[in-house]
């Protein structure tokens, strides 16, 4: 039972890191879109591209399932809700 608690804790930590990366990517994307920061800023462009390369394999299947909504990408929101739901279910299973 102790090992299961550790696994659930690690999964919760991993989901928190993924959610933080999604939020950072979203904020940098907004800064680029509203010209708060120039898209030619090398540092932020590299950070954005690196996060995109990390998240793309996880978001691609969600994007394939969801209908095309134009310029707005809802797949990060779906991923956040999905991660939180999985962690919630695992935590409730471990408690019993």
Helices and strands as residue ranges (DSSP letters): H 2-33, H 42-65, H 75-95
